[in-house]
Amino acid sequence: MKHAVFYSLAIVLALALASCTGKPNPIPSNTTVNTNVSAALHTHTNRLAREKSPYLLQHAHNPVDWYPWGEEAFAKARTENKPIFLSIGYSTCHWCHVMERESFESETVAQYLNEHFISIKVDREERPDVDKIYMTFVQGTTGSGGWPLNVFLTPDRKPFFGGTYFPPEDRHGRGSFRSVLQQIQKVWQERHGEVASSADEIHARLEAAAASTASSNLVLTADVLRRAGATFKDAYDPRHGGFGGAPKFPQPSQPAFLLRYSRRFKDDGAVRMVLHICERMAAGGIHDQLGGGFARYSVDAEWLVPHFEKMLYDNAQLAQLYLDAYLVSGEARHAEVARDILGYVLRDMTHPEGGFFSAEDADSEGYEGKFHCWTRAELSKLLSPEEFNVAAHYFGITEKGNFVDHSHPTPLPGQNVLSIVDPKLSEADTALLASAKKKMSEARAKRVRPHLDDKILASWNGLMLGAMARAYAVLGDDKYRAAAEKNVAFIRAKLWDEKARALYHRWRDGERDSVQLLEAYAFQLDGVIHLYEATLESRHLDFAIAIAEAMIAKFYDAENGGFWQSATDSKDLILRMKDDYDGAEPSGNSVATLALLKLAAITDREDFRKPGEATLRLFAARLEKIPQAVPYMLQALDFWLEEPRRVVIAGDPRSTKAQELLRAAHSVYQPNKVVLGNSGAVEEFAKTLPAKDGPLVYLCTGKACQPPTSEPSKVKELLH
């Protein structure tokens, strides 16, 4: 959905001007604070102490009288006719921590909030549907967005003013949080009618923007892909890799699309771009050179200094990208990066029962990056002189360092983010570096670790499930299959209701939520399809079909195409929206479209194919005009524009021979293929293909197949 400009009367501009220029008046100090005194550990305890979200629990002992998102808060706002202060973030968000420290832990700020507002905290990772509505509003009125997201609402949840981080004092042209609160309160009291009219107008515009319809005059052809590829190539950074400048996000769906583009249009230059991106990211500080995995983004253009939080969704997508890079190039270093990512997840981000945790924080002991950084003096003391010389040269360690935590009032001096500055090593130096890294890893393990967000989300688990399954298929390591099988069993046990055919979003600490989201269904569908293609176990195909059928029933807009982000019975939202942006995470619509088209190719079911096609038509204008906003959906379009190749493996998929053939089928970069067996819920034509004296591979397009083969080398040849 295009971000409409939701200006309303003069009220938003008046508030914006006031927040930028207003000087804070003294906040009354004689107001009461509505908190309970907990045991001796905490002065304040609010309602968030009863929640499961790690982010909400971080704010459970603020003096602010926080409510979780729900009817209790809405009813109190209506009864007392107070505006709602809605603050949205996530537990590993650095600037969320900063604003909490500066404002939400302040007794004076809390007193003012508690007297004049109903304050609500939302974890955007648990409720991306809530976040989407109010982020769209803030982006439309300010031109930018981010977290923490702070929005002021009427008691019926309609927004009328918002922004992101507000400092504690006026700073750099940005009004202080206290002055914003005072201006909002003044306008609410003195111009209440205008605020209500403004909010109604904004809501009407949000509804109009959400009610998108397909562009009937646009025809989707390969030219859309060609122009999109040219757009990405124009934005490519030839020096550092990636697209654009600082800050730089991996956004793996962009290079993943370029690989598809290169295959379709025989563009070797695009392949070189992607391999360069992978090489530079892997060498940068965004990549944890000791512990594995990638941080969320780099604050600079050269991938050197990251924002240190690590997200499950980034690492899942990057594992897939590095598997692609390995298949395209044949270079083992890309496979090693994929193994590095998955090793980190299995070691540090996996619940004993198989679910994958959400994220690790950027901060520890009050400093961003402290867990990850090193001083020259530290390393000199830890390592032998020979090890130190090699490590300092390899990682670019200097006395000055390369990172300063500017958000801290007293930054630590000489901090070095590790990156690969000079990868050329002799055999002797390679051994010394390995010894140095072992000592460094052991020393780092004794440090205070960043906070772990241990909630388990069906959506992000679907992405990592797919990465684990595909890593097993491509690399042949059984531990990845074991992790994938254990994960899908966890999801089915904890978040899938077989009787209701419902997939819930969050599980933590023995309890699941009651929220159903498109992302959960779409990402899980994608992951389970990957697991089926990697194993050919019929039970996984059956589960994929169950998810797809439920997703279509609950979220599909049969009139206009596309999928709503929230289910029809979501009564706590002011409207339903269709996510249409592939950013750090792909949109639910994009993932659902490609997954349904793949499932249709495996099962030959039109009730899966048609919603996928209708969703492409709904977003045709976006694919044509703003391809950089929908790189994952461009991959779905690439899949749809040609009859996919079907690799049918006839025979017992558990036999040694079938496993060899299956591995061969996954060893070639051929994105527009599906891999299926000849039993279970697959298409009827595949069931007619015999195994004869042992497992055979049939490469089919439509109803025509190549002569069958039992030779893995022939399978690879046919797929090239």
Summary of the structure (lengths in Angstrom):
residues: 720
radius of gyration: 26.4
end to end distance: 37.7
largest distance: 87.3
contacts: 2592
relative contact order: 0.09
helix: 49%
strand: 12%
